[in-house]
Amino acid sequence: MKRSGFIASVVKETRLLMRDTHALALLFLMPTIFILVMSLALQDVFAARSGAPRPATAIKVELSDFDQSDASRDLTARLETVKAFGWTTGANRSRDDMMATVKAGDQTFGVIIPKGYGEQLAKSATPAALRASTPETAPPGVEVLVAPDAEKRSELIFLAALRNAMGRQRVDTALSRFAPPRADGEPAPEPKADVDPVTVTYTYDAAKSGASPSAVQQNVPAWLVFSIFFVAIPFAQTFIRERDLGTQRRLRTTNLASSSQIFGKLLPYYGVNQVQVVLMFCVGIFIVPLLGGEALQLRGDPVALVLMGVSVSFAALGLALLIAAIARTSEQASMMSALGNIILGAFGGIMVPRFVMPEAMRALSGYSPMAWGLDGFLELLLHGGGVRDIVPEVLKLGALGTVAIVIALGLHRRQE
Amino acid sequence: MTEPAETGGKTAPAIEVSHLTWRYPRASRPALSDISFTVRKGSCFGLLGPNGAGKSTLFSLLSGIRRPRQGEITVMGHSARTSLAQVRALSGLAPQDFAFYPALTGFENLDFFAGAYALDKASWKDRMAEAVEICQLGDHMNKRAEAYSGGLKRRLNLAIALLNKPAVLYLDEPTVGIDARSRRTITDAVAAIRRTGTTIVYTSHYMEEVEALCDEICIVNNGRIVSRGPIADYQQAGDPGHVHIRLARAPDAGEREKLFAMGAQWSDDRRFDAPAGSTLKMGEWLETLGALGLEAAQVRYGESRLEKVYIDLISDNADDGEAA
């Protein structure tokens, strides 16, 4: 019974990999740090995308009420119900102070309710004024101060909310005049519940109102895919190192099949990729919550998750092998794999979420294998998909890996 | 001697190379041109030549790294063109580079190569033990190879080549860049291996090693064989030997004149080369020095004639052209 060259290669490569602290740091530490930093840093960006509770850094608005009437207080209360904004009320600072604060960017908007607001509202909320207002019966006005760095979109939303609140207040005031007079001793009616006529259902998790994908839900797959593709750096390096040392040449005198050599090398790196998948998921589930972020939820078919991990790894190892076959020196290999990964990551929505990319760039990102991997994982983690939902991504990654491996083996054979 | 001669004699050849030519892609001239020689079984065959002469290419073809395309190589009767796997199985190569994994220990390196050679599961540990013993690596097996001294690295390189108990062992400058003690360990190991009947093909730039170990040599330059024959032929060739003497003090003019008259060729005021075709003649020189009251601080006799012949041959065939 002969010893197996393939198994010897696997054992050798595993030993080498375990002793390569730089490679291990690159493959495990780097994505962990990225996941932690980016998940926490982008927490609010992702939360602002859908029905999540109001983010801590909501658009800040300060309101000064110089009228101090029932009507101005009512308007203040109505505005405070708009949760898209972080309201500061009650200080009633002077216009100059507010101007300075808003100009400095400490508040995004400032609202000034002028003296006489209530009086003017009363004049404007008559049936006649509602039918046709004159300058005397015009609706009361408020002044809005806008910070220099306020987003136009935020400004439009804010003004719409403000106009809506003021309009409803005027209508409600007018309608209240038609209420029948209360009899003596009759208690004041309970304020009627303001029933929202719009029902919102969040598709991410219909059972949990307002649930939305958190930053960690999107960052874990992104940096996981990135780290899986990063195997190209140590893999190509070990290949070139063998060439430089002369061991590859020596092995040609041993009758060890080149397929045993190559696949004996690939297998440990495939194992590393699978450990990365498990580890990054664990970071998302257990470590991110410890630092104040939301925990990763493993949604989707577990079989599909495994299939996705295998597919991304297959494509990444194919590219790594191709780089190893093309590069002549370790500098070339490092350059090709590091630069290639960063470019694929940048286009693939790893570093910058694709929803913030312009349309043209988003279309371009469809050609990055990292985007395929990310799409597949997001299909599972965000949409709770199954194997059928990731077939296109699996096929694309599989095709890329196969083509890359075939070309690399051809080049390897030619070099021999 | 300079004309190729049949050195196989009655002993069966281990290696037969005939009309071997090799050209690298896009190279302007062949790295090897019409090379033919025979290596006897159990012999130690020295392959000499300057850097770029074509030795490494020849080694790669002999050891099965490359398959010959023009000409033929047979190793123990197996053609390298048609039975490369058998040729490889019969060969062991200790390349000039440290062709092993520095991050692995000596044991782990040997373990891997034992797998690569597909050694028998039942006996690979015996093979390893044998190689370790020959190369005296026993105390260093659990240290990482990157921590080895240059001499230990050379020994590990050799031990790997011995794992498959090769019928033909190719040693490409196995002692380059190491200290005298380590060189001795390796040359002793090579001599021991040779005694087991293993055929050895040996390259080195150290002529005294070649003289001590090899019984035939082949000098290659610019991809061609420029000389080939038994080592003894080279040792007897050329001018009679010289004895190199360094005196403890500078002789006076009269003493100097007397020595000059005997044939001394002065290098400086204390050192001279004296013609001495035999040890008898050398004795005469020492007697003369004694009679003159001159003390010899150093006497060197038997300067490698091989080296002189080698340098002469290489110089005669000097060519600025390239060869692999």
Interface residues (C-beta under 8 A of the other chain):
Chain A: M1 K2 R3 S4 G5 I7 A8 S9 V11 K12 R15 L16 R19 D20 L245 G246 T247 R249 R250 L251 R252 T253 T254 N255 L256
Chain B: S60 S63 G64 I65 A85 R88 A89 S91 G92 L93 P95 D97 F98 A99 F100 Y101 P102 A103 L104 E108 D111 F112 F113 A114 G115 A116 Y117 A118 L119 D120 K121 A122 W124 I160 N164
